[in-house]
Amino acid sequence: MQFFNYSIFTSFFDFFLPRFCPSCNKKLLPNEPVVCPECISKIKLAEDERIHSEFGRKFSSSGIISDFISLFVFEKDKELQHIIHSLKYNKRFTTGKFLGTILAENLGQKIKEWKIDYIIPVPLHHLKKAERGYNQSFYIAKGLSTGLEIPVGKSFIKRKRFTESQTTMNLKERQENIEGAFKAKRNLNLKGKNILLVDDVITTGSTIGECGRVLLNAGANKVYAVSVAIAD
């Protein structure tokens, strides 16, 4: 797996502001990225067969998402959960950009085949965003955008309805919970454009599917999806 290179100035800044791995909390060396190599190596990779199976189970029947890809498998109480939680709840913005960068480095060839025009992070409701202060998926999208040189459509769609947490919901409940929760920006015209939706973890695919529906209604040619991880 590839990682982006850090500047020689990292060692200088580390002396005054030491960096720590968001998973194991070990102090990072100047030549180590945002997450230590030991923790990254422990994260389970999503194999091609698993991705193909997940697409068939979550997206193929609706015809909304043309294809999707993910890099890791989300495992509860393990390294990746700690890393993503550091981004979502501890304002570790560099973690989001780092995750987006490794998505670009490891999945970029596949994504380039889709001829994407805009990258769109799955939006948070404004109340949730105000509570948290930011949208974690935006920072993942920024890292991906930098690596692939594709612009981010930050405000193309909005979450218009506050939805309950879907953690304990089954597939049908999630679909009902998220239905009609998003809207496109007024006068948004995506005619002929290919869109890449970005999220941290895809579980049932209900949120991605509903966002995709809104984008297709706004004229998008095709909608694809990428996530840091997939979960059961």
C-alpha positions as protocol buffer text, in pm:
chain_id: "A"
residue {
  index: 1
  type: MET
  ca { x: 0 y: 0 z: 0 }
}
residue {
  index: 2
  type: GLN
  ca { x: 128 y: 343 z: -89 }
}
residue {
  index: 3
  type: PHE
  ca { x: 153 y: 651 z: 130 }
}
residue {
  index: 4
  type: PHE
  ca { x: 216 y: 1013 z: 46 }
}
residue {
  index: 5
  type: ASN
  ca { x: 556 y: 1161 z: 133 }
}
residue {
  index: 6
  type: TYR
  ca { x: 603 y: 1402 z: 416 }
}
residue {
  index: 7
  type: SER
  ca { x: 821 y: 1711 z: 402 }
}
residue {
  index: 8
  type: ILE
  ca { x: 1153 y: 1732 z: 580 }
}
residue {
  index: 9
  type: PHE
  ca { x: 992 y: 2005 z: 787 }
}
residue {
  index: 10
  type: THR
  ca { x: 776 y: 1745 z: 960 }
}
residue {
  index: 11
  type: SER
  ca { x: 1056 y: 1660 z: 1202 }
}
residue {
  index: 12
  type: PHE
  ca { x: 1087 y: 2029 z: 1296 }
}
residue {
  index: 13
  type: PHE
  ca { x: 717 y: 2065 z: 1373 }
}
residue {
  index: 14
  type: ASP
  ca { x: 706 y: 1728 z: 1549 }
}
residue {
  index: 15
  type: PHE
  ca { x: 955 y: 1859 z: 1800 }
}
residue {
  index: 16
  type: PHE
  ca { x: 712 y: 2130 z: 1912 }
}
residue {
  index: 17
  type: LEU
  ca { x: 382 y: 1960 z: 1831 }
}
residue {
  index: 18
  type: PRO
  ca { x: 430 y: 1583 z: 1841 }
}
residue {
  index: 19
  type: ARG
  ca { x: 182 y: 1375 z: 1641 }
}
residue {
  index: 20
  type: PHE
  ca { x: 19 y: 1057 z: 1768 }
}
residue {
  index: 21
  type: CYS
  ca { x: -145 y: 768 z: 1588 }
}
residue {
  index: 22
  type: PRO
  ca { x: -524 y: 801 z: 1628 }
}
residue {
  index: 23
  type: SER
  ca { x: -555 y: 425 z: 1677 }
}
residue {
  index: 24
  type: CYS
  ca { x: -280 y: 315 z: 1915 }
}
residue {
  index: 25
  type: ASN
  ca { x: -178 y: 664 z: 2036 }
}
residue {
  index: 26
  type: LYS
  ca { x: 190 y: 590 z: 1968 }
}
residue {
  index: 27
  type: LYS
  ca { x: 406 y: 894 z: 1891 }
}
residue {
  index: 28
  type: LEU
  ca { x: 462 y: 911 z: 1517 }
}
residue {
  index: 29
  type: LEU
  ca { x: 808 y: 936 z: 1367 }
}
residue {
  index: 30
  type: PRO
  ca { x: 883 y: 1225 z: 1127 }
}
residue {
  index: 31
  type: ASN
  ca { x: 868 y: 993 z: 826 }
}
residue {
  index: 32
  type: GLU
  ca { x: 541 y: 829 z: 934 }
}
residue {
  index: 33
  type: PRO
  ca { x: 205 y: 948 z: 801 }
}
residue {
  index: 34
  type: VAL
  ca { x: -105 y: 1036 z: 1003 }
}
residue {
  index: 35
  type: VAL
  ca { x: -154 y: 673 z: 1111 }
}
residue {
  index: 36
  type: CYS
  ca { x: 133 y: 448 z: 1213 }
}
residue {
  index: 37
  type: PRO
  ca { x: 225 y: 168 z: 967 }
}
residue {
  index: 38
  type: GLU
  ca { x: 157 y: -101 z: 1228 }
}
residue {
  index: 39
  type: CYS
  ca { x: -207 y: 4 z: 1266 }
}
residue {
  index: 40
  type: ILE
  ca { x: -259 y: 44 z: 893 }
}
residue {
  index: 41
  type: SER
  ca { x: -121 y: -305 z: 833 }
}
residue {
  index: 42
  type: LYS
  ca { x: -378 y: -454 z: 1072 }
}
residue {
  index: 43
  type: ILE
  ca { x: -681 y: -313 z: 886 }
}
residue {
  index: 44
  type: LYS
  ca { x: -862 y: -573 z: 679 }
}
residue {
  index: 45
  type: LEU
  ca { x: -865 y: -498 z: 306 }
}
residue {
  index: 46
  type: ALA
  ca { x: -1186 y: -533 z: 106 }
}
residue {
  index: 47
  type: GLU
  ca { x: -1119 y: -796 z: -161 }
}
residue {
  index: 48
  type: ASP
  ca { x: -1258 y: -763 z: -514 }
}
residue {
  index: 49
  type: GLU
  ca { x: -1494 y: -1055 z: -462 }
}
residue {
  index: 50
  type: ARG
  ca { x: -1637 y: -890 z: -151 }
}
residue {
  index: 51
  type: ILE
  ca { x: -1685 y: -560 z: -335 }
}
residue {
  index: 52
  type: HIS
  ca { x: -1864 y: -734 z: -622 }
}
residue {
  index: 53
  type: SER
  ca { x: -2091 y: -916 z: -378 }
}
residue {
  index: 54
  type: GLU
  ca { x: -2167 y: -599 z: -182 }
}
residue {
  index: 55
  type: PHE
  ca { x: -2257 y: -410 z: -499 }
}
residue {
  index: 56
  type: GLY
  ca { x: -2501 y: -683 z: -597 }
}
residue {
  index: 57
  type: ARG
  ca { x: -2655 y: -688 z: -250 }
}
residue {
  index: 58
  type: LYS
  ca { x: -2678 y: -313 z: -191 }
}
residue {
  index: 59
  type: PHE
  ca { x: -2698 y: -130 z: -522 }
}
residue {
  index: 60
  type: SER
  ca { x: -2756 y: -329 z: -838 }
}
residue {
  index: 61
  type: SER
  ca { x: -3135 y: -377 z: -809 }
}
residue {
  index: 62
  type: SER
  ca { x: -3216 y: -4 z: -788 }
}
residue {
  index: 63
  type: GLY
  ca { x: -3006 y: 100 z: -1087 }
}
residue {
  index: 64
  type: ILE
  ca { x: -2912 y: 426 z: -913 }
}
residue {
  index: 65
  type: ILE
  ca { x: -2546 y: 361 z: -833 }
}
residue {
  index: 66
  type: SER
  ca { x: -2357 y: 248 z: -1144 }
}
residue {
  index: 67
  type: ASP
  ca { x: -2064 y: 104 z: -950 }
}
residue {
  index: 68
  type: PHE
  ca { x: -1888 y: 139 z: -618 }
}
residue {
  index: 69
  type: ILE
  ca { x: -1558 y: 58 z: -455 }
}
residue {
  index: 70
  type: SER
  ca { x: -1415 y: 54 z: -104 }
}
residue {
  index: 71
  type: LEU
  ca { x: -1069 y: -3 z: 38 }
}
residue {
  index: 72
  type: PHE
  ca { x: -1120 y: -154 z: 383 }
}
residue {
  index: 73
  type: VAL
  ca { x: -1359 y: -367 z: 586 }
}
residue {
  index: 74
  type: PHE
  ca { x: -1496 y: -196 z: 897 }
}
residue {
  index: 75
  type: GLU
  ca { x: -1448 y: -405 z: 1211 }
}
residue {
  index: 76
  type: LYS
  ca { x: -1594 y: -295 z: 1543 }
}
residue {
  index: 77
  type: ASP
  ca { x: -1350 y: -194 z: 1819 }
}
residue {
  index: 78
  type: LYS
  ca { x: -1050 y: -230 z: 1590 }
}
residue {
  index: 79
  type: GLU
  ca { x: -798 y: 4 z: 1432 }
}
residue {
  index: 80
  type: LEU
  ca { x: -1013 y: 152 z: 1157 }
}
residue {
  index: 81
  type: GLN
  ca { x: -1298 y: 237 z: 1392 }
}
residue {
  index: 82
  type: HIS
  ca { x: -1056 y: 426 z: 1617 }
}
residue {
  index: 83
  type: ILE
  ca { x: -914 y: 611 z: 1316 }
}
residue {
  index: 84
  type: ILE
  ca { x: -1254 y: 711 z: 1177 }
}
residue {
  index: 85
  type: HIS
  ca { x: -1381 y: 810 z: 1522 }
}
residue {
  index: 86
  type: SER
  ca { x: -1081 y: 1040 z: 1564 }
}
residue {
  index: 87
  type: LEU
  ca { x: -1195 y: 1219 z: 1250 }
}
residue {
  index: 88
  type: LYS
  ca { x: -1568 y: 1225 z: 1334 }
}
residue {
  index: 89
  type: TYR
  ca { x: -1550 y: 1321 z: 1700 }
}
residue {
  index: 90
  type: ASN
  ca { x: -1202 y: 1461 z: 1774 }
}
residue {
  index: 91
  type: LYS
  ca { x: -1158 y: 1707 z: 1486 }
}
residue {
  index: 92
  type: ARG
  ca { x: -862 y: 1520 z: 1339 }
}
residue {
  index: 93
  type: PHE
  ca { x: -909 y: 1677 z: 995 }
}
residue {
  index: 94
  type: THR
  ca { x: -573 y: 1555 z: 870 }
}
residue {
  index: 95
  type: THR
  ca { x: -698 y: 1201 z: 928 }
}
residue {
  index: 96
  type: GLY
  ca { x: -979 y: 1261 z: 679 }
}
residue {
  index: 97
  type: LYS
  ca { x: -742 y: 1399 z: 418 }
}
residue {
  index: 98
  type: PHE
  ca { x: -505 y: 1109 z: 480 }
}
residue {
  index: 99
  type: LEU
  ca { x: -786 y: 857 z: 427 }
}
residue {
  index: 100
  type: GLY
  ca { x: -887 y: 1036 z: 107 }
}
residue {
  index: 101
  type: THR
  ca { x: -530 y: 1032 z: -14 }
}
residue {
  index: 102
  type: ILE
  ca { x: -485 y: 658 z: 34 }
}
residue {
  index: 103
  type: LEU
  ca { x: -817 y: 602 z: -143 }
}
residue {
  index: 104
  type: ALA
  ca { x: -678 y: 796 z: -439 }
}
residue {
  index: 105
  type: GLU
  ca { x: -348 y: 608 z: -433 }
}
residue {
  index: 106
  type: ASN
  ca { x: -500 y: 261 z: -406 }
}
residue {
  index: 107
  type: LEU
  ca { x: -831 y: 293 z: -590 }
}
residue {
  index: 108
  type: GLY
  ca { x: -749 y: 581 z: -824 }
}
residue {
  index: 109
  type: GLN
  ca { x: -706 y: 369 z: -1137 }
}
residue {
  index: 110
  type: LYS
  ca { x: -1055 y: 225 z: -1103 }
}
residue {
  index: 111
  type: ILE
  ca { x: -1207 y: 565 z: -1028 }
}
residue {
  index: 112
  type: LYS
  ca { x: -1038 y: 719 z: -1333 }
}
residue {
  index: 113
  type: GLU
  ca { x: -1215 y: 462 z: -1551 }
}
residue {
  index: 114
  type: TRP
  ca { x: -1545 y: 616 z: -1440 }
}
residue {
  index: 115
  type: LYS
  ca { x: -1447 y: 958 z: -1584 }
}
residue {
  index: 116
  type: ILE
  ca { x: -1570 y: 1150 z: -1281 }
}
residue {
  index: 117
  type: ASP
  ca { x: -1652 y: 1521 z: -1317 }
}
residue {
  index: 118
  type: TYR
  ca { x: -1729 y: 1601 z: -951 }
}
residue {
  index: 119
  type: ILE
  ca { x: -1665 y: 1443 z: -612 }
}
residue {
  index: 120
  type: ILE
  ca { x: -1951 y: 1496 z: -366 }
}
residue {
  index: 121
  type: PRO
  ca { x: -1927 y: 1413 z: 6 }
}
residue {
  index: 122
  type: VAL
  ca { x: -2244 y: 1273 z: 164 }
}
residue {
  index: 123
  type: PRO
  ca { x: -2384 y: 1577 z: 351 }
}
residue {
  index: 124
  type: LEU
  ca { x: -2478 y: 1610 z: 716 }
}
residue {
  index: 125
  type: HIS
  ca { x: -2794 y: 1782 z: 833 }
}
residue {
  index: 126
  type: HIS
  ca { x: -2717 y: 2141 z: 936 }
}
residue {
  index: 127
  type: LEU
  ca { x: -2805 y: 2063 z: 1300 }
}
residue {
  index: 128
  type: LYS
  ca { x: -2567 y: 1768 z: 1309 }
}
residue {
  index: 129
  type: LYS
  ca { x: -2300 y: 1973 z: 1133 }
}
residue {
  index: 130
  type: ALA
  ca { x: -2347 y: 2256 z: 1382 }
}
residue {
  index: 131
  type: GLU
  ca { x: -2317 y: 2012 z: 1671 }
}
residue {
  index: 132
  type: ARG
  ca { x: -2003 y: 1849 z: 1532 }
}
residue {
  index: 133
  type: GLY
  ca { x: -1867 y: 2159 z: 1360 }
}
residue {
  index: 134
  type: TYR
  ca { x: -1783 y: 1990 z: 1031 }
}
residue {
  index: 135
  type: ASN
  ca { x: -1865 y: 1707 z: 792 }
}
residue {
  index: 136
  type: GLN
  ca { x: -1608 y: 1428 z: 815 }
}
residue {
  index: 137
  type: SER
  ca { x: -1682 y: 1307 z: 462 }
}
residue {
  index: 138
  type: PHE
  ca { x: -1583 y: 1648 z: 324 }
}
residue {
  index: 139
  type: TYR
  ca { x: -1224 y: 1601 z: 444 }
}
residue {
  index: 140
  type: ILE
  ca { x: -1207 y: 1253 z: 294 }
}
residue {
  index: 141
  type: ALA
  ca { x: -1336 y: 1404 z: -31 }
}
residue {
  index: 142
  type: LYS
  ca { x: -1069 y: 1676 z: -15 }
}
residue {
  index: 143
  type: GLY
  ca { x: -791 y: 1421 z: 13 }
}
residue {
  index: 144
  type: LEU
  ca { x: -941 y: 1225 z: -275 }
}
residue {
  index: 145
  type: SER
  ca { x: -981 y: 1543 z: -480 }
}
residue {
  index: 146
  type: THR
  ca { x: -618 y: 1640 z: -432 }
}
residue {
  index: 147
  type: GLY
  ca { x: -495 y: 1295 z: -530 }
}
residue {
  index: 148
  type: LEU
  ca { x: -714 y: 1264 z: -840 }
}
residue {
  index: 149
  type: GLU
  ca { x: -735 y: 1633 z: -939 }
}
residue {
  index: 150
  type: ILE
  ca { x: -1115 y: 1623 z: -952 }
}
residue {
  index: 151
  type: PRO
  ca { x: -1313 y: 1914 z: -799 }
}
residue {
  index: 152
  type: VAL
  ca { x: -1533 y: 1872 z: -492 }
}
residue {
  index: 153
  type: GLY
  ca { x: -1898 y: 1975 z: -520 }
}
residue {
  index: 154
  type: LYS
  ca { x: -1936 y: 2070 z: -157 }
}
residue {
  index: 155
  type: SER
  ca { x: -2287 y: 2217 z: -163 }
}
residue {
  index: 156
  type: PHE
  ca { x: -2443 y: 2035 z: -458 }
}
residue {
  index: 157
  type: ILE
  ca { x: -2683 y: 1845 z: -232 }
}
residue {
  index: 158
  type: LYS
  ca { x: -2811 y: 1908 z: 119 }
}
residue {
  index: 159
  type: ARG
  ca { x: -2969 y: 1696 z: 388 }
}
residue {
  index: 160
  type: LYS
  ca { x: -3304 y: 1870 z: 435 }
}
residue {
  index: 161
  type: ARG
  ca { x: -3446 y: 1644 z: 704 }
}
residue {
  index: 162
  type: PHE
  ca { x: -3288 y: 1540 z: 1031 }
}
residue {
  index: 163
  type: THR
  ca { x: -3278 y: 1161 z: 1053 }
}
residue {
  index: 164
  type: GLU
  ca { x: -3244 y: 932 z: 1350 }
}
residue {
  index: 165
  type: SER
  ca { x: -2921 y: 739 z: 1402 }
}
residue {
  index: 166
  type: GLN
  ca { x: -2930 y: 428 z: 1184 }
}
residue {
  index: 167
  type: THR
  ca { x: -2687 y: 220 z: 1389 }
}
residue {
  index: 168
  type: THR
  ca { x: -2949 y: -19 z: 1528 }
}
residue {
  index: 169
  type: MET
  ca { x: -3187 y: -18 z: 1227 }
}
residue {
  index: 170
  type: ASN
  ca { x: -3238 y: -300 z: 980 }
}
residue {
  index: 171
  type: LEU
  ca { x: -3230 y: -246 z: 604 }
}
residue {
  index: 172
  type: LYS
  ca { x: -3599 y: -162 z: 563 }
}
residue {
  index: 173
  type: GLU
  ca { x: -3593 y: 79 z: 858 }
}
residue {
  index: 174
  type: ARG
  ca { x: -3284 y: 254 z: 720 }
}
residue {
  index: 175
  type: GLN
  ca { x: -3446 y: 297 z: 380 }
}
residue {
  index: 176
  type: GLU
  ca { x: -3760 y: 444 z: 535 }
}
residue {
  index: 177
  type: ASN
  ca { x: -3555 y: 665 z: 765 }
}
residue {
  index: 178
  type: ILE
  ca { x: -3349 y: 817 z: 485 }
}
residue {
  index: 179
  type: GLU
  ca { x: -3620 y: 845 z: 216 }
}
residue {
  index: 180
  type: GLY
  ca { x: -3664 y: 1206 z: 101 }
}
residue {
  index: 181
  type: ALA
  ca { x: -3390 y: 1331 z: 335 }
}
residue {
  index: 182
  type: PHE
  ca { x: -3183 y: 1503 z: 64 }
}
residue {
  index: 183
  type: LYS
  ca { x: -3237 y: 1774 z: -195 }
}
residue {
  index: 184
  type: ALA
  ca { x: -3028 y: 1923 z: -473 }
}
residue {
  index: 185
  type: LYS
  ca { x: -2908 y: 2283 z: -469 }
}
residue {
  index: 186
  type: ARG
  ca { x: -3156 y: 2513 z: -641 }
}
residue {
  index: 187
  type: ASN
  ca { x: -3103 y: 2525 z: -1018 }
}
residue {
  index: 188
  type: LEU
  ca { x: -2836 y: 2256 z: -999 }
}
residue {
  index: 189
  type: ASN
  ca { x: -2777 y: 2120 z: -1349 }
}
residue {
  index: 190
  type: LEU
  ca { x: -2558 y: 1811 z: -1372 }
}
residue {
  index: 191
  type: LYS
  ca { x: -2660 y: 1717 z: -1725 }
}
residue {
  index: 192
  type: GLY
  ca { x: -2409 y: 1471 z: -1869 }
}
residue {
  index: 193
  type: LYS
  ca { x: -2188 y: 1476 z: -1558 }
}
residue {
  index: 194
  type: ASN
  ca { x: -2051 y: 1169 z: -1379 }
}
residue {
  index: 195
  type: ILE
  ca { x: -2057 y: 1203 z: -1002 }
}
residue {
  index: 196
  type: LEU
  ca { x: -1859 y: 1025 z: -730 }
}
residue {
  index: 197
  type: LEU
  ca { x: -2027 y: 1011 z: -388 }
}
residue {
  index: 198
  type: VAL
  ca { x: -1790 y: 978 z: -91 }
}
residue {
  index: 199
  type: ASP
  ca { x: -1864 y: 848 z: 259 }
}
residue {
  index: 200
  type: ASP
  ca { x: -1657 y: 712 z: 547 }
}
residue {
  index: 201
  type: VAL
  ca { x: -1839 y: 378 z: 588 }
}
residue {
  index: 202
  type: ILE
  ca { x: -2109 y: 218 z: 372 }
}
residue {
  index: 203
  type: THR
  ca { x: -2332 y: -24 z: 562 }
}
residue {
  index: 204
  type: THR
  ca { x: -2662 y: -90 z: 384 }
}
residue {
  index: 205
  type: GLY
  ca { x: -2606 y: 168 z: 109 }
}
residue {
  index: 206
  type: SER
  ca { x: -2938 y: 339 z: 184 }
}
residue {
  index: 207
  type: THR
  ca { x: -2786 y: 686 z: 231 }
}
residue {
  index: 208
  type: ILE
  ca { x: -2570 y: 658 z: -81 }
}
residue {
  index: 209
  type: GLY
  ca { x: -2869 y: 535 z: -281 }
}
residue {
  index: 210
  type: GLU
  ca { x: -3090 y: 825 z: -173 }
}
residue {
  index: 211
  type: CYS
  ca { x: -2817 y: 1079 z: -252 }
}
residue {
  index: 212
  type: GLY
  ca { x: -2770 y: 914 z: -590 }
}
residue {
  index: 213
  type: ARG
  ca { x: -3140 y: 941 z: -666 }
}
residue {
  index: 214
  type: VAL
  ca { x: -3131 y: 1317 z: -604 }
}
residue {
  index: 215
  type: LEU
  ca { x: -2826 y: 1359 z: -829 }
}
residue {
  index: 216
  type: LEU
  ca { x: -2981 y: 1162 z: -1114 }
}
residue {
  index: 217
  type: ASN
  ca { x: -3294 y: 1377 z: -1084 }
}
residue {
  index: 218
  type: ALA
  ca { x: -3064 y: 1680 z: -1119 }
}
residue {
  index: 219
  type: GLY
  ca { x: -2946 y: 1545 z: -1454 }
}
residue {
  index: 220
  type: ALA
  ca { x: -2636 y: 1347 z: -1364 }
}
residue {
  index: 221
  type: ASN
  ca { x: -2531 y: 1097 z: -1629 }
}
residue {
  index: 222
  type: LYS
  ca { x: -2405 y: 835 z: -1382 }
}
residue {
  index: 223
  type: VAL
  ca { x: -2347 y: 820 z: -1009 }
}
residue {
  index: 224
  type: TYR
  ca { x: -2070 y: 614 z: -852 }
}
residue {
  index: 225
  type: ALA
  ca { x: -1970 y: 567 z: -488 }
}
residue {
  index: 226
  type: VAL
  ca { x: -1652 y: 517 z: -288 }
}
residue {
  index: 227
  type: SER
  ca { x: -1600 y: 472 z: 83 }
}
residue {
  index: 228
  type: VAL
  ca { x: -1310 y: 420 z: 318 }
}
residue {
  index: 229
  type: ALA
  ca { x: -1477 y: 101 z: 438 }
}
residue {
  index: 230
  type: ILE
  ca { x: -1773 y: -132 z: 402 }
}
residue {
  index: 231
  type: ALA
  ca { x: -1956 y: -286 z: 694 }
}
residue {
  index: 232
  type: ASP
  ca { x: -2204 y: -567 z: 741 }
}
